Amino acid sequence: MYTVEQSGTFKAWLNDLRDAMGRMRITARLSMATEGNLGDCESVGDGVHEMRVHVGPGYRLYFVHRGNRIIFLLMGGSKGTQRRDIKRAKEMAEALDKE
C-alpha cells in the first residue's frame, strides 16, 4: 500500500485536463498505485520517476518516493512535452528536498 500525495501543480494539471477519458484513466491509475501497483514506470534520473498512462497523447505522471510507502506526484504532461516536463519535475523534486 502507498500513500499518494499530489502537488498543487499536479492537481491543477489534472483538473484542467480537457480529455475526460484521460482524466478517468489517470484517476484509475492513481487508485491502482495506492494498492501498490505502479504499473508502467521508469526512472528519469535524480530520483524522479515517470508513470506512463497509455491513452490519448500518452500521459506522463512524474513522481518521487518519500520513505518506503509515500509517493509524491509532482506534475503531469504528455509524450509531446516530455523533455520539458522531466526538467521541470527534477527542479520540483530538488526544491522539495530542500524543504
N, C-alpha and C positions, 0 to 999 in steps of 0.2 A: 504494500500500500504506500502511496505517495501523497503528500500534501502538495497541491499545486497552487502557487500564488501568481498573481498577474500584476505586471507593472501598469501604471496609468497609460503608458504608450501602447501597450498591448491591448488593454481594454478599449481604448479609443479606436485603434485599428479594427478590432473585431466588430465593434458597434457600428462603425462607418462602412463596413463591408457590404456592398450592394448585392452580391451574389448570395441569395438566400440558401441555395443548396450548399455552397461552400461554407457558409456560416454554420449550417446544420452539421455538416461533416466535421468541421473543426471542433465544434462543441462536443460531438460524439467522441472524437479522438481524445479530447481532454478528459472526458469521463473515463475512457479506457486507461489513460495514463494514471489516474488516481488509483486504479486497480493494479498498477504495476506493469501494464502492457504499454511500453513506449512505442512499439511498432517500428516503422522505418525511420531510423535516426542515425546520424553520424556526427562525429566531432568536426568542427570547422576551425579549431585551434583556440588557444588561450582560454580553455575551459568552457567555451561556448559550444553548444550542440544545436543541430538543425533537425527538427522533426518535419518530415515531408508528408503532405496530405495530397494524394493523387486525385484531384478533382479540379475542374476549371483550369486556371492558368498554372496550376501546380503550386499550391500554397506552401509556405515555409514558416515554421514557428521556431523562434530562436530562444533557447533557454540555458540556464546554468543549474547545476546541482548545488544545494546548500545542505550540508550534513548528509546523512545516509538516505533520508526519505523526503527531502523537500526539493521541489522543482520550482524555480522562479522563471516565469515566462517574461522575456524581455520585450520582444516585439514580433511582429509578423510581416510577411511580404509574399512575393511570388517569385517564380523562376526568373522572370524578366528583370527583377530588381535585386536579384540575389547578391551580387558583389557589393553593392551599396549597403544592402541590409546587413550583411555579415560584418562589414566595417563598423556600422553603427551599433550592432549588437555587442561587438567586442568593446567598444567605447563605453557602452552602458554597463557591461559586466565589470570593467575596470573601475568605474565610478561607484558601483555597488560594493566592490571590495574595499573601497576607501571609507565607506560609511561605518 
